[in-house]
Amino acid sequence: MDCVSPHVATPKQGAYRLDWLPPWSSERVRVIAWTCYCRDTIYELCYASSRAFIRRTTTQTRTEVHETYPLALHEAGAIWVSLITGQML
C-alpha cells in the first residue's frame, strides 16, 4: 500500500525544537492536515476554539499525545510547513 500523506523530513542540522505540552484542548478539534500513519510518530495540524496547533502522537511503546501552544492559523500553518520540511522537530 502506498502512502498518500506526507512524511516529516529528517530534521536538518540546527532545526528548531518545538515546545511540546500536554494536550490543552478538550473541545472539538478539526484536523486540517496530517502526516502518514505508517510511522511511529504522527503529526496533525489542528483547529479548535479559533486557534490552531500541532498535535504529535507517538506510539512506540505506549501512546503519548502532545500539542504546541495554540496560535493563529497562519502561524501554526507556517510551523507546520517548517516541521514537514525538517526545519523544526
Steps between C-alpha positions, in 0.01 A plus 500: 500500500640839401506793739274789401581744782833679540780380725699730724845556350810408698577801721767723351805602700405786731127423478292697750354284778131558566364513854266204539238528774230271638180521294319825578183483293204311637264641239426366157807509281505513122807338345605705197814310390686190616804289433495139390385244754771251398751653746522470879453877536204674337454876475170682447428866434189565708247780540283558808352800679619742228860390559727255324767267635703196406434168670769232522400141575768240561422130518844345551449333840176662610283770349603850604338821377655847517399832345656836427374826644180623332576753226334694222434272202759671277770460770420132557497447123851646470621272781333204328693566178825534697430172680424310179816634331733416789556854625334419836465193716 
